Amino acid sequence: FGALRIVVIFAPIGQLVVSLFISAILQEQDLKNALDRRHNENKAFIQRAVQILGIPKELQRRVFSMHYFQKMSHDIEAFQILFDGKNLSSALSSALKVYLYQESVLSCKYLSGKDPNYIIEVVKILEDVVCLPGEYIARRGEIAHQMFFIARGTLSILVPDVHHDRDVQKAKALPHKLKLSDNFGEVALIQDCVRTAWIRADSYALLASLSRHHIEVIWRYFPDYKEELEKQVAETAKKDKQRNAKAMAQNRWKNMGGDKRKQLLHLGKQAEPAEAEAEGNPKADRLSVMAKAMAADDDEENNDLLASGDSAALAVESDANSKMLSEVLQRQSSLEGRLDAQNGQLQQILQFLTTFQKSQAEVLSPKRKLKKLKKPKAPAELPGEASVLPGVMEMEPGESMGSEVVQATAMDATDEV
């Protein structure tokens, strides 16, 4: 009877303890799988949407790759809940963002040495952008409104070809890669513009974008930083124009015909000693720079191109040389015209010499006949000695005879006949 009483009393208590223990395990497991369950639900919705829209398999693969990367490395669902205004205070949210962007955004040159209050305001308005390998963050010609900071991954810069500036397949990839703490696109924060190059992700990349619409509100309270960025953009634009002028000059030189190219090289080489004789002569300086530019290897790659897609600093030559190269490009057409004019003058000189030789032969023929009648046996001419008319001076190679001398010689020869 006592044992039965114990069973009756403790059996419900034991069942209650076991049920609580089991429910705790189930609740913990449910919380652990809550995020996975939401991801699976989102994946199911995405899969249903791409099936209804008839998306190709290749695009479907990219969509699910993006979903998988966000799930494993950059969970948007979790971040939205974390940085929701209901869960964190403003100060705590700013502290978390400063910590997250410490090695990426805060280490870039743009924010180096800035006021901490300005940095915090900028960090608050940053938005994360996730990119897949092979995806283009910026395309040449598209309207630009944002500046980007790289927080993860590697990006390539593709500059357009001179003859096919809109074809990305023929664009040239620069050896310099954009990586952690680099930035590009700051021109978009200053003025309305379009992208001047392609930026392609070589791996899974995470970027922070800064919109012009948001930064303009902050610049009302920090106008000095806006002016600083404007000066930086102006200097970069100036260097970019110099680079473009140099590239156009080199391209026109490569496409020039062989004869004109040799003549320009000859003129450029002649300018080097002239530069030493006449120091400070602008023409000598320009021809000297032309000779140096034309003597460069045609296959040498130009590494002084855009370092950030559309506006990063350029490592160009000195301003004097760049200015001279620009002048060379502007005056190259006039040089070509002068060379053509010189060729025409040479043709005229050759025609005159040919005509003169024919007239000289006609004048000499009757004189030789008279000599043969008077002296049947004339002494043989010395080797290398040329027969010339009396009173006619021998000409140096390349020397032209004036019209008066030709007429006088012809009259003397006629008198003798």
VENJOBEL-V418992 format. One record per backbone hydrogen bond with DSSP energy under -0.5 kcal/mol. CO is the residue of the C=O (numbers start at 0). NH is the residue of the N-H. E is the energy in kcal/mol with one decimal. If there is no record, write none. Layout:
# VENJOBEL-V418992
CO|NH|E  CO|NH|E
This chain:
# VENJOBEL-V418992
0|4|-1.9  1|5|-2.0  2|6|-2.2  3|7|-2.3  4|8|-1.8  5|9|-2.8  6|10|-1.8  8|12|-0.7  9|13|-2.5  10|14|-2.2  11|15|-2.2  12|16|-2.2  13|17|-2.4  14|18|-2.3  15|19|-2.3  16|20|-2.3  17|21|-2.5  18|22|-2.8  19|23|-2.1  20|24|-1.8  21|25|-2.5  22|26|-2.6  23|27|-2.3  24|28|-2.3  25|29|-2.3  26|30|-2.5  27|31|-2.0  28|32|-1.7  30|33|-0.6  30|34|-0.5  32|36|-2.7  33|37|-1.9  34|38|-2.5  35|39|-2.6  36|40|-2.0  37|41|-2.7  38|42|-2.7  39|43|-2.1  40|44|-2.2  41|45|-2.7  42|46|-2.7  43|47|-2.1  44|48|-2.2  45|49|-2.5  46|50|-1.6  47|51|-2.0  48|52|-2.3  49|53|-0.8  49|54|-2.2  55|59|-2.3  56|60|-2.3  57|61|-1.6  58|62|-2.2  59|63|-2.4  60|64|-1.8  61|65|-2.2  62|66|-1.9  63|67|-2.3  64|68|-2.4  65|69|-2.2  66|70|-1.8  67|71|-2.1  68|72|-3.0  68|73|-1.0  73|75|-0.9  74|78|-2.2  75|79|-2.6  76|80|-1.4  77|81|-2.4  78|82|-2.8  80|83|-0.7  83|86|-1.6  83|87|-1.3  88|92|-2.4  89|93|-2.1  90|94|-2.1  91|95|-2.2  92|96|-2.1  93|97|-2.5  94|98|-1.9  95|99|-2.3  96|100|-2.4  98|101|-1.0  100|105|-2.6  104|107|-1.4  108|111|-0.7  110|113|-1.5  114|118|-2.3  115|119|-2.5  116|120|-2.0  117|121|-2.2  118|122|-2.6  119|123|-1.8  120|124|-0.9  121|124|-0.7  122|125|-1.0  126|208|-3.1  128|206|-3.1  130|204|-2.3  131|134|-1.9  134|136|-0.7  134|200|-2.9  137|198|-2.3  138|141|-1.8  141|194|-2.3  143|192|-0.6  144|211|-2.1  146|209|-3.1  147|183|-1.7  148|150|-0.6  148|207|-2.7  149|180|-2.2  151|205|-1.8  153|201|-2.8  153|202|-0.8  154|177|-2.4  155|157|-0.5  155|199|-2.3  156|158|-0.6  156|173|-2.5  157|197|-2.6  158|171|-2.6  163|160|-0.9  163|166|-1.0  165|167|-0.7  166|169|-0.7  167|170|-0.9  171|158|-2.7  175|156|-0.5  177|154|-2.7  178|181|-2.1  181|149|-2.4  183|147|-2.6  184|187|-1.1  185|188|-1.2  186|189|-1.5  186|190|-2.1  192|143|-2.3  194|140|-2.9  197|157|-2.9  197|199|-0.5  198|136|-2.1  198|137|-1.1  199|155|-3.3  200|133|-3.7  204|130|-2.7  205|150|-2.6  205|151|-1.5  206|128|-3.2  207|148|-2.3  208|126|-1.7  208|210|-0.5  209|146|-2.3  210|214|-2.2  211|215|-2.0  213|216|-0.5  213|217|-1.0  214|218|-2.2  215|219|-0.7  216|219|-0.5  217|220|-1.6  217|221|-0.9  221|224|-0.6  221|225|-0.9  222|226|-2.0  223|227|-2.2  224|228|-1.9  225|229|-2.2  226|230|-2.2  227|231|-2.0  228|232|-2.5  229|233|-2.3  230|234|-2.4  231|235|-2.1  232|236|-2.5  233|237|-2.1  234|238|-2.1  235|239|-2.3  236|240|-2.1  237|241|-2.0  238|242|-2.3  239|243|-2.4  240|244|-2.5  241|245|-2.2  242|246|-2.6  243|247|-2.5  244|248|-2.2  245|249|-2.4  246|250|-2.2  247|251|-2.6  248|252|-1.9  249|253|-2.0  250|254|-1.9  252|255|-0.8  256|260|-2.1  257|261|-2.1  258|262|-2.2  259|263|-2.6  260|264|-2.1  261|265|-2.3  262|266|-2.4  263|267|-2.6  264|268|-2.4  265|269|-2.0  266|270|-1.1  267|271|-0.6  268|271|-0.8  268|272|-0.7  269|273|-1.1  270|274|-1.9  271|275|-1.2  272|276|-1.8  273|277|-3.0  276|278|-0.7  277|280|-1.5  280|284|-2.2  281|285|-2.5  282|286|-2.6  283|287|-2.3  284|288|-2.4  285|289|-2.4  286|290|-2.4  287|291|-2.1  288|292|-2.5  289|293|-2.8  290|294|-1.6  292|295|-0.7  296|299|-1.0  300|302|-0.9  307|309|-0.8  313|315|-1.1  317|321|-2.1  318|322|-2.5  319|323|-2.4  320|324|-2.5  321|325|-2.0  322|326|-2.0  323|327|-2.4  324|328|-2.0  325|329|-1.8  326|330|-2.2  327|331|-0.9  330|334|-2.0  331|335|-2.2  332|336|-2.1  333|337|-2.2  334|338|-2.5  335|339|-2.2  336|340|-2.3  337|341|-2.6  338|342|-2.2  339|343|-2.0  340|344|-2.2  341|345|-2.4  342|346|-2.0  343|347|-2.1  344|348|-2.3  345|349|-2.3  346|350|-2.3  347|351|-2.3  348|352|-2.5  349|353|-2.3  350|354|-2.4  351|355|-2.5  352|356|-2.4  353|357|-2.0  354|358|-2.3  355|359|-2.5  356|360|-2.1  357|361|-2.1  358|362|-1.9  359|363|-2.1  360|364|-1.5  361|365|-0.7  362|366|-0.8  363|367|-2.1  364|368|-1.5  365|369|-1.9  366|370|-2.1  367|371|-2.0  368|372|-1.6  369|373|-2.3  370|374|-2.9  373|375|-0.6  375|377|-0.8  381|384|-2.1  385|387|-0.6  388|391|-1.9  390|392|-0.6  395|398|-2.3  401|405|-1.7  402|406|-2.3  403|407|-2.5  404|408|-2.4  405|409|-2.1  406|410|-2.2  407|411|-2.4  408|412|-2.2  409|413|-1.8  410|414|-2.2  411|415|-2.2  412|416|-1.9
